[in-house]
């Protein structure tokens, strides 16, 4: 059976053979260059901004369509008139 000192010695040898951590210091001015590039790209229009504006325009158009057709939802006389005109047109075109 191994003694605690022998196990400790093996553990210390294994730790000595482990790779050293890599130094992760960034080069001087790297942060400044990254922020400058990010700020310069923020001034240019991007595809996501264009898509967001197009989506907002479509949403506004949908809201306007609902607002203008709101009165027809509850008025059954105009709906039946439109349907009767369409039905008459179909009957006339097919003898």
BELBEL-V628810 format. One record per residue. N is the residue number from 0. SS is DSSP state (A for helix, B for strand, O for the rest). PSI is psi as a letter, one per 20 degrees, with the letter a starting at -180 (* if undefined). NEAR is the number of other ideal C-beta (glycine too) atoms within 8 Angstrom. Layout:
# BELBEL-V628810
((N & SS & PSI & NEAR) (N & SS & PSI & NEAR))
This chain:
# BELBEL-V628810
((0 & O & p & 2) (1 & O & q & 4) (2 & O & q & 6) (3 & A & h & 5) (4 & A & h & 6) (5 & A & g & 8) (6 & A & g & 9) (7 & A & g & 8) (8 & A & g & 8) (9 & A & h & 8) (10 & A & g & 8) (11 & A & h & 8) (12 & A & g & 8) (13 & A & h & 8) (14 & A & h & 7) (15 & A & h & 6) (16 & A & i & 5) (17 & O & q & 6) (18 & O & q & 3) (19 & O & q & 4) (20 & O & q & 4) (21 & O & p & 4) (22 & O & p & 4) (23 & O & k & 4) (24 & O & p & 4) (25 & O & q & 5) (26 & O & q & 5) (27 & O & p & 3) (28 & O & j & 6) (29 & A & g & 8) (30 & A & h & 7) (31 & A & g & 7) (32 & A & g & 8) (33 & A & g & 8) (34 & A & h & 8) (35 & A & g & 8) (36 & A & h & 8) (37 & A & g & 8) (38 & A & h & 8) (39 & A & h & 8) (40 & A & h & 8) (41 & A & h & 6) (42 & A & h & 5) (43 & O & q & 6) (44 & O & q & 4) (45 & O & r & 7) (46 & A & h & 5) (47 & A & h & 6) (48 & A & h & 8) (49 & A & g & 9) (50 & A & h & 8) (51 & A & g & 8) (52 & A & h & 8) (53 & A & h & 8) (54 & A & g & 8) (55 & A & h & 8) (56 & A & g & 8) (57 & A & h & 8) (58 & A & g & 8) (59 & A & h & 8) (60 & A & h & 8) (61 & A & g & 8) (62 & A & g & 8) (63 & A & h & 8) (64 & A & g & 8) (65 & A & h & 8) (66 & A & g & 7) (67 & A & h & 6) (68 & A & j & 8) (69 & A & h & 7) (70 & A & h & 6) (71 & A & i & 8) (72 & A & h & 6) (73 & A & i & 5) (74 & O & n & 8) (75 & A & h & 6) (76 & A & g & 6) (77 & A & h & 8) (78 & A & g & 9) (79 & A & h & 8) (80 & A & g & 8) (81 & A & g & 8) (82 & A & h & 8) (83 & A & h & 8) (84 & A & g & 8) (85 & A & h & 8) (86 & A & g & 8) (87 & A & h & 8) (88 & A & h & 8) (89 & A & g & 8) (90 & A & h & 7) (91 & A & h & 6) (92 & A & h & 5) (93 & O & o & 5) (94 & O & * & 1))
